[in-house]
Amino acid sequence: ERLLETWREILTALGREISDFHFELPALPFKSITALKPFEDKLDAIICAWVGACVIEKRAQPYGNRDCAIWAPICAA
């Protein structure tokens, strides 16, 4: 239940950045924890695409060096 709540918070935050995406949380009860893997993969893909868009729009900054970096969106204060 805590994992689903965290994912709900992530989807809420993404919804402020992505105007039109349809993404539903898995419904309780689910058969096993492995049943959540497809949802996790979809969520990961959406986050990666959003961060990539932020990089292209120059709304992200790298952390690391010129050989290896993690890009993070720049959040408005």
mmCIF file of the N, C-alpha and C atoms, coordinates in Angstrom:
data_MODEL
# 
_entry.id   MODEL 
# 
loop_
_atom_site.group_PDB 
_atom_site.id 
_atom_site.type_symbol 
_atom_site.label_atom_id 
_atom_site.label_alt_id 
_atom_site.label_comp_id 
_atom_site.label_asym_id 
_atom_site.label_entity_id 
_atom_site.label_seq_id 
_atom_site.pdbx_PDB_ins_code 
_atom_site.Cartn_x 
_atom_site.Cartn_y 
_atom_site.Cartn_z 
_atom_site.occupancy 
_atom_site.B_iso_or_equiv 
_atom_site.pdbx_formal_charge 
_atom_site.auth_seq_id 
_atom_site.auth_comp_id 
_atom_site.auth_asym_id 
_atom_site.auth_atom_id 
_atom_site.pdbx_PDB_model_num 
ATOM 1   N N  . GLU A 1 1  ? 0.815  -1.198  0.000   1.00 0.00 ? 1  GLU A N  1 
ATOM 2   C CA . GLU A 1 1  ? 0.000  0.000   0.000   1.00 0.00 ? 1  GLU A CA 1 
ATOM 3   C C  . GLU A 1 1  ? 0.861  1.266   0.000   1.00 0.00 ? 1  GLU A C  1 
ATOM 4   N N  . ARG A 1 2  ? 1.998  1.224   0.714   1.00 0.00 ? 2  ARG A N  1 
ATOM 5   C CA . ARG A 1 2  ? 2.882  2.395   0.738   1.00 0.00 ? 2  ARG A CA 1 
ATOM 6   C C  . ARG A 1 2  ? 3.506  2.633   -0.633  1.00 0.00 ? 2  ARG A C  1 
ATOM 7   N N  . LEU A 1 3  ? 3.843  1.560   -1.333  1.00 0.00 ? 3  LEU A N  1 
ATOM 8   C CA . LEU A 1 3  ? 4.393  1.692   -2.683  1.00 0.00 ? 3  LEU A CA 1 
ATOM 9   C C  . LEU A 1 3  ? 3.373  2.347   -3.606  1.00 0.00 ? 3  LEU A C  1 
ATOM 10  N N  . LEU A 1 4  ? 2.134  1.912   -3.535  1.00 0.00 ? 4  LEU A N  1 
ATOM 11  C CA . LEU A 1 4  ? 1.090  2.503   -4.367  1.00 0.00 ? 4  LEU A CA 1 
ATOM 12  C C  . LEU A 1 4  ? 0.881  3.977   -4.034  1.00 0.00 ? 4  LEU A C  1 
ATOM 13  N N  . GLU A 1 5  ? 0.988  4.342   -2.773  1.00 0.00 ? 5  GLU A N  1 
ATOM 14  C CA . GLU A 1 5  ? 0.852  5.736   -2.378  1.00 0.00 ? 5  GLU A CA 1 
ATOM 15  C C  . GLU A 1 5  ? 2.000  6.577   -2.950  1.00 0.00 ? 5  GLU A C  1 
ATOM 16  N N  . THR A 1 6  ? 3.209  6.038   -2.900  1.00 0.00 ? 6  THR A N  1 
ATOM 17  C CA . THR A 1 6  ? 4.354  6.744   -3.484  1.00 0.00 ? 6  THR A CA 1 
ATOM 18  C C  . THR A 1 6  ? 4.154  6.922   -4.983  1.00 0.00 ? 6  THR A C  1 
ATOM 19  N N  . TRP A 1 7  ? 3.714  5.879   -5.660  1.00 0.00 ? 7  TRP A N  1 
ATOM 20  C CA . TRP A 1 7  ? 3.463  5.983   -7.099  1.00 0.00 ? 7  TRP A CA 1 
ATOM 21  C C  . TRP A 1 7  ? 2.357  6.995   -7.385  1.00 0.00 ? 7  TRP A C  1 
ATOM 22  N N  . ARG A 1 8  ? 1.354  7.059   -6.538  1.00 0.00 ? 8  ARG A N  1 
ATOM 23  C CA . ARG A 1 8  ? 0.273  8.036   -6.699  1.00 0.00 ? 8  ARG A CA 1 
ATOM 24  C C  . ARG A 1 8  ? 0.842  9.455   -6.614  1.00 0.00 ? 8  ARG A C  1 
ATOM 25  N N  . GLU A 1 9  ? 1.745  9.692   -5.680  1.00 0.00 ? 9  GLU A N  1 
ATOM 26  C CA . GLU A 1 9  ? 2.377  11.002  -5.539  1.00 0.00 ? 9  GLU A CA 1 
ATOM 27  C C  . GLU A 1 9  ? 3.205  11.345  -6.776  1.00 0.00 ? 9  GLU A C  1 
ATOM 28  N N  . ILE A 1 10 ? 3.921  10.361  -7.310  1.00 0.00 ? 10 ILE A N  1 
ATOM 29  C CA . ILE A 1 10 ? 4.718  10.570  -8.517  1.00 0.00 ? 10 ILE A CA 1 
ATOM 30  C C  . ILE A 1 10 ? 3.812  10.911  -9.691  1.00 0.00 ? 10 ILE A C  1 
ATOM 31  N N  . LEU A 1 11 ? 2.716  10.181  -9.851  1.00 0.00 ? 11 LEU A N  1 
ATOM 32  C CA . LEU A 1 11 ? 1.787  10.450  -10.943 1.00 0.00 ? 11 LEU A CA 1 
ATOM 33  C C  . LEU A 1 11 ? 1.153  11.830  -10.809 1.00 0.00 ? 11 LEU A C  1 
ATOM 34  N N  . THR A 1 12 ? 0.861  12.241  -9.591  1.00 0.00 ? 12 THR A N  1 
ATOM 35  C CA . THR A 1 12 ? 0.303  13.572  -9.365  1.00 0.00 ? 12 THR A CA 1 
ATOM 36  C C  . THR A 1 12 ? 1.301  14.641  -9.797  1.00 0.00 ? 12 THR A C  1 
ATOM 37  N N  . ALA A 1 13 ? 2.558  14.463  -9.424  1.00 0.00 ? 13 ALA A N  1 
ATOM 38  C CA . ALA A 1 13 ? 3.594  15.429  -9.808  1.00 0.00 ? 13 ALA A CA 1 
ATOM 39  C C  . ALA A 1 13 ? 3.792  15.431  -11.323 1.00 0.00 ? 13 ALA A C  1 
ATOM 40  N N  . LEU A 1 14 ? 3.815  14.270  -11.951 1.00 0.00 ? 14 LEU A N  1 
ATOM 41  C CA . LEU A 1 14 ? 3.958  14.204  -13.406 1.00 0.00 ? 14 LEU A CA 1 
ATOM 42  C C  . LEU A 1 14 ? 2.774  14.853  -14.103 1.00 0.00 ? 14 LEU A C  1 
ATOM 43  N N  . GLY A 1 15 ? 1.602  14.719  -13.518 1.00 0.00 ? 15 GLY A N  1 
ATOM 44  C CA . GLY A 1 15 ? 0.404  15.316  -14.092 1.00 0.00 ? 15 GLY A CA 1 
ATOM 45  C C  . GLY A 1 15 ? 0.483  16.827  -14.174 1.00 0.00 ? 15 GLY A C  1 
ATOM 46  N N  . ARG A 1 16 ? 1.302  17.434  -13.319 1.00 0.00 ? 16 ARG A N  1 
ATOM 47  C CA . ARG A 1 16 ? 1.496  18.886  -13.379 1.00 0.00 ? 16 ARG A CA 1 
ATOM 48  C C  . ARG A 1 16 ? 2.422  19.273  -14.528 1.00 0.00 ? 16 ARG A C  1 
ATOM 49  N N  . GLU A 1 17 ? 3.201  18.317  -15.023 1.00 0.00 ? 17 GLU A N  1 
ATOM 50  C CA . GLU A 1 17 ? 4.161  18.568  -16.093 1.00 0.00 ? 17 GLU A CA 1 
ATOM 51  C C  . GLU A 1 17 ? 3.681  18.056  -17.447 1.00 0.00 ? 17 GLU A C  1 
ATOM 52  N N  . ILE A 1 18 ? 2.942  16.976  -17.443 1.00 0.00 ? 18 ILE A N  1 
ATOM 53  C CA . ILE A 1 18 ? 2.476  16.344  -18.673 1.00 0.00 ? 18 ILE A CA 1 
ATOM 54  C C  . ILE A 1 18 ? 0.966  16.518  -18.714 1.00 0.00 ? 18 ILE A C  1 
ATOM 55  N N  . SER A 1 19 ? 0.496  17.278  -19.696 1.00 0.00 ? 19 SER A N  1 
ATOM 56  C CA . SER A 1 19 ? -0.911 17.672  -19.692 1.00 0.00 ? 19 SER A CA 1 
ATOM 57  C C  . SER A 1 19 ? -1.877 16.544  -20.024 1.00 0.00 ? 19 SER A C  1 
ATOM 58  N N  . ASP A 1 20 ? -1.465 15.580  -20.798 1.00 0.00 ? 20 ASP A N  1 
ATOM 59  C CA . ASP A 1 20 ? -2.425 14.564  -21.228 1.00 0.00 ? 20 ASP A CA 1 
ATOM 60  C C  . ASP A 1 20 ? -1.790 13.182  -21.261 1.00 0.00 ? 20 ASP A C  1 
ATOM 61  N N  . PHE A 1 21 ? -1.803 12.517  -20.148 1.00 0.00 ? 21 PHE A N  1 
ATOM 62  C CA . PHE A 1 21 ? -1.397 11.118  -20.154 1.00 0.00 ? 21 PHE A CA 1 
ATOM 63  C C  . PHE A 1 21 ? -2.376 10.332  -19.297 1.00 0.00 ? 21 PHE A C  1 
ATOM 64  N N  . HIS A 1 22 ? -2.638 9.144   -19.724 1.00 0.00 ? 22 HIS A N  1 
ATOM 65  C CA . HIS A 1 22 ? -3.610 8.304   -19.030 1.00 0.00 ? 22 HIS A CA 1 
ATOM 66  C C  . HIS A 1 22 ? -2.858 7.115   -18.454 1.00 0.00 ? 22 HIS A C  1 
ATOM 67  N N  . PHE A 1 23 ? -2.795 7.089   -17.167 1.00 0.00 ? 23 PHE A N  1 
ATOM 68  C CA . PHE A 1 23 ? -1.977 6.095   -16.484 1.00 0.00 ? 23 PHE A CA 1 
ATOM 69  C C  . PHE A 1 23 ? -2.685 5.738   -15.193 1.00 0.00 ? 23 PHE A C  1 
ATOM 70  N N  . GLU A 1 24 ? -3.092 4.527   -15.059 1.00 0.00 ? 24 GLU A N  1 
ATOM 71  C CA . GLU A 1 24 ? -3.828 4.095   -13.874 1.00 0.00 ? 24 GLU A CA 1 
ATOM 72  C C  . GLU A 1 24 ? -2.946 3.243   -12.967 1.00 0.00 ? 24 GLU A C  1 
ATOM 73  N N  . LEU A 1 25 ? -3.075 3.478   -11.679 1.00 0.00 ? 25 LEU A N  1 
ATOM 74  C CA . LEU A 1 25 ? -2.383 2.632   -10.702 1.00 0.00 ? 25 LEU A CA 1 
ATOM 75  C C  . LEU A 1 25 ? -2.981 1.238   -10.701 1.00 0.00 ? 25 LEU A C  1 
ATOM 76  N N  . PRO A 1 26 ? -2.164 0.235   -10.405 1.00 0.00 ? 26 PRO A N  1 
ATOM 77  C CA . PRO A 1 26 ? -2.727 -1.108  -10.265 1.00 0.00 ? 26 PRO A CA 1 
ATOM 78  C C  . PRO A 1 26 ? -3.745 -1.127  -9.128  1.00 0.00 ? 26 PRO A C  1 
ATOM 79  N N  . ALA A 1 27 ? -4.765 -1.920  -9.290  1.00 0.00 ? 27 ALA A N  1 
ATOM 80  C CA . ALA A 1 27 ? -5.818 -2.004  -8.277  1.00 0.00 ? 27 ALA A CA 1 
ATOM 81  C C  . ALA A 1 27 ? -5.465 -3.069  -7.239  1.00 0.00 ? 27 ALA A C  1 
ATOM 82  N N  . LEU A 1 28 ? -5.820 -2.774  -6.001  1.00 0.00 ? 28 LEU A N  1 
ATOM 83  C CA . LEU A 1 28 ? -5.694 -3.773  -4.931  1.00 0.00 ? 28 LEU A CA 1 
ATOM 84  C C  . LEU A 1 28 ? -6.917 -4.670  -4.970  1.00 0.00 ? 28 LEU A C  1 
ATOM 85  N N  . PRO A 1 29 ? -6.849 -5.902  -4.621  1.00 0.00 ? 29 PRO A N  1 
ATOM 86  C CA . PRO A 1 29 ? -5.618 -6.655  -4.351  1.00 0.00 ? 29 PRO A CA 1 
ATOM 87  C C  . PRO A 1 29 ? -5.003 -7.130  -5.663  1.00 0.00 ? 29 PRO A C  1 
ATOM 88  N N  . PHE A 1 30 ? -3.699 -7.365  -5.657  1.00 0.00 ? 30 PHE A N  1 
ATOM 89  C CA . PHE A 1 30 ? -3.047 -7.948  -6.811  1.00 0.00 ? 30 PHE A CA 1 
ATOM 90  C C  . PHE A 1 30 ? -2.492 -9.292  -6.392  1.00 0.00 ? 30 PHE A C  1 
ATOM 91  N N  . LYS A 1 31 ? -2.322 -10.162 -7.386  1.00 0.00 ? 31 LYS A N  1 
ATOM 92  C CA . LYS A 1 31 ? -1.969 -11.563 -7.102  1.00 0.00 ? 31 LYS A CA 1 
ATOM 93  C C  . LYS A 1 31 ? -0.619 -11.706 -6.419  1.00 0.00 ? 31 LYS A C  1 
ATOM 94  N N  . SER A 1 32 ? 0.363  -10.939 -6.880  1.00 0.00 ? 32 SER A N  1 
ATOM 95  C CA . SER A 1 32 ? 1.695  -11.015 -6.279  1.00 0.00 ? 32 SER A CA 1 
ATOM 96  C C  . SER A 1 32 ? 2.427  -9.704  -6.544  1.00 0.00 ? 32 SER A C  1 
ATOM 97  N N  . ILE A 1 33 ? 3.531  -9.528  -5.885  1.00 0.00 ? 33 ILE A N  1 
ATOM 98  C CA . ILE A 1 33 ? 4.318  -8.318  -6.064  1.00 0.00 ? 33 ILE A CA 1 
ATOM 99  C C  . ILE A 1 33 ? 4.854  -8.237  -7.487  1.00 0.00 ? 33 ILE A C  1 
ATOM 100 N N  . THR A 1 34 ? 5.086  -9.372  -8.119  1.00 0.00 ? 34 THR A N  1 
ATOM 101 C CA . THR A 1 34 ? 5.586  -9.370  -9.499  1.00 0.00 ? 34 THR A CA 1 
ATOM 102 C C  . THR A 1 34 ? 4.546  -8.816  -10.472 1.00 0.00 ? 34 THR A C  1 
ATOM 103 N N  . ALA A 1 35 ? 3.297  -8.789  -10.081 1.00 0.00 ? 35 ALA A N  1 
ATOM 104 C CA . ALA A 1 35 ? 2.250  -8.217  -10.928 1.00 0.00 ? 35 ALA A CA 1 
ATOM 105 C C  . ALA A 1 35 ? 2.421  -6.705  -11.071 1.00 0.00 ? 35 ALA A C  1 
ATOM 106 N N  . LEU A 1 36 ? 3.218  -6.094  -10.201 1.00 0.00 ? 36 LEU A N  1 
ATOM 107 C CA . LEU A 1 36 ? 3.450  -4.653  -10.257 1.00 0.00 ? 36 LEU A CA 1 
ATOM 108 C C  . LEU A 1 36 ? 4.564  -4.268  -11.235 1.00 0.00 ? 36 LEU A C  1 
ATOM 109 N N  . LYS A 1 37 ? 5.357  -5.223  -11.670 1.00 0.00 ? 37 LYS A N  1 
ATOM 110 C CA . LYS A 1 37 ? 6.500  -4.939  -12.539 1.00 0.00 ? 37 LYS A CA 1 
ATOM 111 C C  . LYS A 1 37 ? 6.107  -4.223  -13.829 1.00 0.00 ? 37 LYS A C  1 
ATOM 112 N N  . PRO A 1 38 ? 5.068  -4.635  -14.546 1.00 0.00 ? 38 PRO A N  1 
ATOM 113 C CA . PRO A 1 38 ? 4.700  -3.903  -15.767 1.00 0.00 ? 38 PRO A CA 1 
ATOM 114 C C  . PRO A 1 38 ? 4.360  -2.432  -15.495 1.00 0.00 ? 38 PRO A C  1 
ATOM 115 N N  . PHE A 1 39 ? 3.700  -2.158  -14.388 1.00 0.00 ? 39 PHE A N  1 
ATOM 116 C CA . PHE A 1 39 ? 3.386  -0.772  -14.042 1.00 0.00 ? 39 PHE A CA 1 
ATOM 117 C C  . PHE A 1 39 ? 4.670  -0.003  -13.756 1.00 0.00 ? 39 PHE A C  1 
ATOM 118 N N  . GLU A 1 40 ? 5.572  -0.608  -12.993 1.00 0.00 ? 40 GLU A N  1 
ATOM 119 C CA . GLU A 1 40 ? 6.835  0.046   -12.667 1.00 0.00 ? 40 GLU A CA 1 
ATOM 120 C C  . GLU A 1 40 ? 7.610  0.379   -13.940 1.00 0.00 ? 40 GLU A C  1 
ATOM 121 N N  . ASP A 1 41 ? 7.627  -0.537  -14.900 1.00 0.00 ? 41 ASP A N  1 
ATOM 122 C CA . ASP A 1 41 ? 8.331  -0.303  -16.162 1.00 0.00 ? 41 ASP A CA 1 
ATOM 123 C C  . ASP A 1 41 ? 7.703  0.849   -16.939 1.00 0.00 ? 41 ASP A C  1 
ATOM 124 N N  . LYS A 1 42 ? 6.380  0.932   -16.970 1.00 0.00 ? 42 LYS A N  1 
ATOM 125 C CA . LYS A 1 42 ? 5.703  2.032   -17.659 1.00 0.00 ? 42 LYS A CA 1 
ATOM 126 C C  . LYS A 1 42 ? 5.999  3.359   -16.978 1.00 0.00 ? 42 LYS A C  1 
ATOM 127 N N  . LEU A 1 43 ? 5.948  3.380   -15.666 1.00 0.00 ? 43 LEU A N  1 
ATOM 128 C CA . LEU A 1 43 ? 6.232  4.598   -14.922 1.00 0.00 ? 43 LEU A CA 1 
ATOM 129 C C  . LEU A 1 43 ? 7.671  5.048   -15.169 1.00 0.00 ? 43 LEU A C  1 
ATOM 130 N N  . ASP A 1 44 ? 8.592  4.118   -15.161 1.00 0.00 ? 44 ASP A N  1 
ATOM 131 C CA . ASP A 1 44 ? 10.001 4.429   -15.437 1.00 0.00 ? 44 ASP A CA 1 
ATOM 132 C C  . ASP A 1 44 ? 10.155 5.024   -16.833 1.00 0.00 ? 44 ASP A C  1 
ATOM 133 N N  . ALA A 1 45 ? 9.476  4.457   -17.816 1.00 0.00 ? 45 ALA A N  1 
ATOM 134 C CA . ALA A 1 45 ? 9.565  4.964   -19.190 1.00 0.00 ? 45 ALA A CA 1 
ATOM 135 C C  . ALA A 1 45 ? 9.029  6.389   -19.290 1.00 0.00 ? 45 ALA A C  1 
ATOM 136 N N  . ILE A 1 46 ? 7.925  6.669   -18.631 1.00 0.00 ? 46 ILE A N  1 
ATOM 137 C CA . ILE A 1 46 ? 7.347  8.018   -18.671 1.00 0.00 ? 46 ILE A CA 1 
ATOM 138 C C  . ILE A 1 46 ? 8.289  9.023   -18.008 1.00 0.00 ? 46 ILE A C  1 
ATOM 139 N N  . ILE A 1 47 ? 8.860  8.651   -16.887 1.00 0.00 ? 47 ILE A N  1 
ATOM 140 C CA . ILE A 1 47 ? 9.785  9.549   -16.193 1.00 0.00 ? 47 ILE A CA 1 
ATOM 141 C C  . ILE A 1 47 ? 11.014 9.808   -17.065 1.00 0.00 ? 47 ILE A C  1 
ATOM 142 N N  . CYS A 1 48 ? 11.565 8.768   -17.678 1.00 0.00 ? 48 CYS A N  1 
ATOM 143 C CA . CYS A 1 48 ? 12.736 8.932   -18.543 1.00 0.00 ? 48 CYS A CA 1 
ATOM 144 C C  . CYS A 1 48 ? 12.423 9.839   -19.730 1.00 0.00 ? 48 CYS A C  1 
ATOM 145 N N  . ALA A 1 49 ? 11.257 9.652   -20.343 1.00 0.00 ? 49 ALA A N  1 
ATOM 146 C CA . ALA A 1 49 ? 10.864 10.496  -21.480 1.00 0.00 ? 49 ALA A CA 1 
ATOM 147 C C  . ALA A 1 49 ? 10.705 11.945  -21.043 1.00 0.00 ? 49 ALA A C  1 
ATOM 148 N N  . TRP A 1 50 ? 10.095 12.168  -19.889 1.00 0.00 ? 50 TRP A N  1 
ATOM 149 C CA . TRP A 1 50 ? 9.913  13.527  -19.381 1.00 0.00 ? 50 TRP A CA 1 
ATOM 150 C C  . TRP A 1 50 ? 11.262 14.193  -19.102 1.00 0.00 ? 50 TRP A C  1 
ATOM 151 N N  . VAL A 1 51 ? 12.179 13.476  -18.457 1.00 0.00 ? 51 VAL A N  1 
ATOM 152 C CA . VAL A 1 51 ? 13.497 14.044  -18.177 1.00 0.00 ? 51 VAL A CA 1 
ATOM 153 C C  . VAL A 1 51 ? 14.212 14.337  -19.501 1.00 0.00 ? 51 VAL A C  1 
ATOM 154 N N  . GLY A 1 52 ? 14.096 13.437  -20.470 1.00 0.00 ? 52 GLY A N  1 
ATOM 155 C CA . GLY A 1 52 ? 14.699 13.683  -21.781 1.00 0.00 ? 52 GLY A CA 1 
ATOM 156 C C  . GLY A 1 52 ? 14.149 14.942  -22.426 1.00 0.00 ? 52 GLY A C  1 
ATOM 157 N N  . ALA A 1 53 ? 12.844 15.154  -22.331 1.00 0.00 ? 53 ALA A N  1 
ATOM 158 C CA . ALA A 1 53 ? 12.237 16.373  -22.867 1.00 0.00 ? 53 ALA A CA 1 
ATOM 159 C C  . ALA A 1 53 ? 12.773 17.597  -22.135 1.00 0.00 ? 53 ALA A C  1 
ATOM 160 N N  . CYS A 1 54 ? 12.947 17.497  -20.839 1.00 0.00 ? 54 CYS A N  1 
ATOM 161 C CA . CYS A 1 54 ? 13.500 18.615  -20.064 1.00 0.00 ? 54 CYS A CA 1 
ATOM 162 C C  . CYS A 1 54 ? 14.925 18.933  -20.518 1.00 0.00 ? 54 CYS A C  1 
ATOM 163 N N  . VAL A 1 55 ? 15.707 17.914  -20.833 1.00 0.00 ? 55 VAL A N  1 
ATOM 164 C CA . VAL A 1 55 ? 17.075 18.134  -21.317 1.00 0.00 ? 55 VAL A CA 1 
ATOM 165 C C  . VAL A 1 55 ? 17.027 18.897  -22.637 1.00 0.00 ? 55 VAL A C  1 
ATOM 166 N N  . ILE A 1 56 ? 16.187 18.453  -23.559 1.00 0.00 ? 56 ILE A N  1 
ATOM 167 C CA . ILE A 1 56 ? 16.074 19.105  -24.865 1.00 0.00 ? 56 ILE A CA 1 
ATOM 168 C C  . ILE A 1 56 ? 15.621 20.555  -24.715 1.00 0.00 ? 56 ILE A C  1 
ATOM 169 N N  . GLU A 1 57 ? 14.714 20.802  -23.777 1.00 0.00 ? 57 GLU A N  1 
ATOM 170 C CA . GLU A 1 57 ? 14.188 22.152  -23.549 1.00 0.00 ? 57 GLU A CA 1 
ATOM 171 C C  . GLU A 1 57 ? 15.089 23.001  -22.648 1.00 0.00 ? 57 GLU A C  1 
ATOM 172 N N  . LYS A 1 58 ? 16.242 22.445  -22.295 1.00 0.00 ? 58 LYS A N  1 
ATOM 173 C CA . LYS A 1 58 ? 17.198 23.134  -21.401 1.00 0.00 ? 58 LYS A CA 1 
ATOM 174 C C  . LYS A 1 58 ? 16.578 23.461  -20.044 1.00 0.00 ? 58 LYS A C  1 
ATOM 175 N N  . ARG A 1 59 ? 15.763 22.512  -19.564 1.00 0.00 ? 59 ARG A N  1 
ATOM 176 C CA . ARG A 1 59 ? 15.158 22.645  -18.235 1.00 0.00 ? 59 ARG A CA 1 
ATOM 177 C C  . ARG A 1 59 ? 15.654 21.541  -17.317 1.00 0.00 ? 59 ARG A C  1 
ATOM 178 N N  . ALA A 1 60 ? 16.879 21.072  -17.573 1.00 0.00 ? 60 ALA A N  1 
ATOM 179 C CA . ALA A 1 60 ? 17.490 20.029  -16.741 1.00 0.00 ? 60 ALA A CA 1 
ATOM 180 C C  . ALA A 1 60 ? 18.972 20.324  -16.618 1.00 0.00 ? 60 ALA A C  1 
ATOM 181 N N  . GLN A 1 61 ? 19.560 19.804  -15.579 1.00 0.00 ? 61 GLN A N  1 
ATOM 182 C CA . GLN A 1 61 ? 20.985 20.015  -15.395 1.00 0.00 ? 61 GLN A CA 1 
ATOM 183 C C  . GLN A 1 61 ? 21.657 18.691  -15.063 1.00 0.00 ? 61 GLN A C  1 
ATOM 184 N N  . PRO A 1 62 ? 22.885 18.515  -15.554 1.00 0.00 ? 62 PRO A N  1 
ATOM 185 C CA . PRO A 1 62 ? 23.607 17.270  -15.299 1.00 0.00 ? 62 PRO A CA 1 
ATOM 186 C C  . PRO A 1 62 ? 24.322 17.302  -13.954 1.00 0.00 ? 62 PRO A C  1 
ATOM 187 N N  . TYR A 1 63 ? 24.391 16.148  -13.340 1.00 0.00 ? 63 TYR A N  1 
ATOM 188 C CA . TYR A 1 63 ? 25.191 15.954  -12.128 1.00 0.00 ? 63 TYR A CA 1 
ATOM 189 C C  . TYR A 1 63 ? 26.168 14.840  -12.441 1.00 0.00 ? 63 TYR A C  1 
ATOM 190 N N  . GLY A 1 64 ? 27.422 15.143  -12.410 1.00 0.00 ? 64 GLY A N  1 
ATOM 191 C CA . GLY A 1 64 ? 28.462 14.169  -12.738 1.00 0.00 ? 64 GLY A CA 1 
ATOM 192 C C  . GLY A 1 64 ? 29.588 14.881  -13.446 1.00 0.00 ? 64 GLY A C  1 
ATOM 193 N N  . ASN A 1 65 ? 30.116 14.235  -14.499 1.00 0.00 ? 65 ASN A N  1 
ATOM 194 C CA . ASN A 1 65 ? 31.188 14.847  -15.275 1.00 0.00 ? 65 ASN A CA 1 
ATOM 195 C C  . ASN A 1 65 ? 30.893 14.656  -16.760 1.00 0.00 ? 65 ASN A C  1 
ATOM 196 N N  . ARG A 1 66 ? 31.839 15.037  -17.628 1.00 0.00 ? 66 ARG A N  1 
ATOM 197 C CA . ARG A 1 66 ? 31.539 14.977  -19.067 1.00 0.00 ? 66 ARG A CA 1 
ATOM 198 C C  . ARG A 1 66 ? 31.441 13.554  -19.596 1.00 0.00 ? 66 ARG A C  1 
ATOM 199 N N  . ASP A 1 67 ? 31.935 12.583  -18.855 1.00 0.00 ? 67 ASP A N  1 
ATOM 200 C CA . ASP A 1 67 ? 31.856 11.188  -19.288 1.00 0.00 ? 67 ASP A CA 1 
ATOM 201 C C  . ASP A 1 67 ? 30.608 10.476  -18.785 1.00 0.00 ? 67 ASP A C  1 
ATOM 202 N N  . CYS A 1 68 ? 30.098 10.940  -17.665 1.00 0.00 ? 68 CYS A N  1 
ATOM 203 C CA . CYS A 1 68 ? 28.958 10.253  -17.056 1.00 0.00 ? 68 CYS A CA 1 
ATOM 204 C C  . CYS A 1 68 ? 28.185 11.242  -16.184 1.00 0.00 ? 68 CYS A C  1 
ATOM 205 N N  . ALA A 1 69 ? 26.896 11.351  -16.439 1.00 0.00 ? 69 ALA A N  1 
ATOM 206 C CA . ALA A 1 69 ? 26.095 12.288  -15.655 1.00 0.00 ? 69 ALA A CA 1 
ATOM 207 C C  . ALA A 1 69 ? 24.661 11.770  -15.528 1.00 0.00 ? 69 ALA A C  1 
ATOM 208 N N  . ILE A 1 70 ? 24.024 12.204  -14.480 1.00 0.00 ? 70 ILE A N  1 
ATOM 209 C CA . ILE A 1 70 ? 22.594 11.977  -14.286 1.00 0.00 ? 70 ILE A CA 1 
ATOM 210 C C  . ILE A 1 70 ? 21.924 13.324  -14.473 1.00 0.00 ? 70 ILE A C  1 
ATOM 211 N N  . TRP A 1 71 ? 20.903 13.355  -15.312 1.00 0.00 ? 71 TRP A N  1 
ATOM 212 C CA . TRP A 1 71 ? 20.198 14.603  -15.597 1.00 0.00 ? 71 TRP A CA 1 
ATOM 213 C C  . TRP A 1 71 ? 18.968 14.704  -14.690 1.00 0.00 ? 71 TRP A C  1 
ATOM 214 N N  . ALA A 1 72 ? 18.800 15.878  -14.120 1.00 0.00 ? 72 ALA A N  1 
ATOM 215 C CA . ALA A 1 72 ? 17.648 16.123  -13.249 1.00 0.00 ? 72 ALA A CA 1 
ATOM 216 C C  . ALA A 1 72 ? 16.934 17.394  -13.702 1.00 0.00 ? 72 ALA A C  1 
ATOM 217 N N  . PRO A 1 73 ? 15.600 17.349  -13.785 1.00 0.00 ? 73 PRO A N  1 
ATOM 218 C CA . PRO A 1 73 ? 14.860 18.552  -14.147 1.00 0.00 ? 73 PRO A CA 1 
ATOM 219 C C  . PRO A 1 73 ? 15.127 19.676  -13.149 1.00 0.00 ? 73 PRO A C  1 
ATOM 220 N N  . ILE A 1 74 ? 15.154 20.890  -13.664 1.00 0.00 ? 74 ILE A N  1 
ATOM 221 C CA . ILE A 1 74 ? 15.307 22.066  -12.819 1.00 0.00 ? 74 ILE A CA 1 
ATOM 222 C C  . ILE A 1 74 ? 13.917 22.460  -12.342 1.00 0.00 ? 74 ILE A C  1 
ATOM 223 N N  . CYS A 1 75 ? 13.725 22.427  -11.060 1.00 0.00 ? 75 CYS A N  1 
ATOM 224 C CA . CYS A 1 75 ? 12.421 22.744  -10.483 1.00 0.00 ? 75 CYS A CA 1 
ATOM 225 C C  . CYS A 1 75 ? 12.343 24.223  -10.160 1.00 0.00 ? 75 CYS A C  1 
ATOM 226 N N  . ALA A 1 76 ? 11.229 24.822  -10.505 1.00 0.00 ? 76 ALA A N  1 
ATOM 227 C CA . ALA A 1 76 ? 11.018 26.226  -10.154 1.00 0.00 ? 76 ALA A CA 1 
ATOM 228 C C  . ALA A 1 76 ? 10.734 26.325  -8.665  1.00 0.00 ? 76 ALA A C  1 
ATOM 229 N N  . ALA A 1 77 ? 11.324 27.301  -8.032  1.00 0.00 ? 77 ALA A N  1 
ATOM 230 C CA . ALA A 1 77 ? 11.153 27.466  -6.581  1.00 0.00 ? 77 ALA A CA 1 
ATOM 231 C C  . ALA A 1 77 ? 9.837  28.116  -6.249  1.00 0.00 ? 77 ALA A C  1 
# 
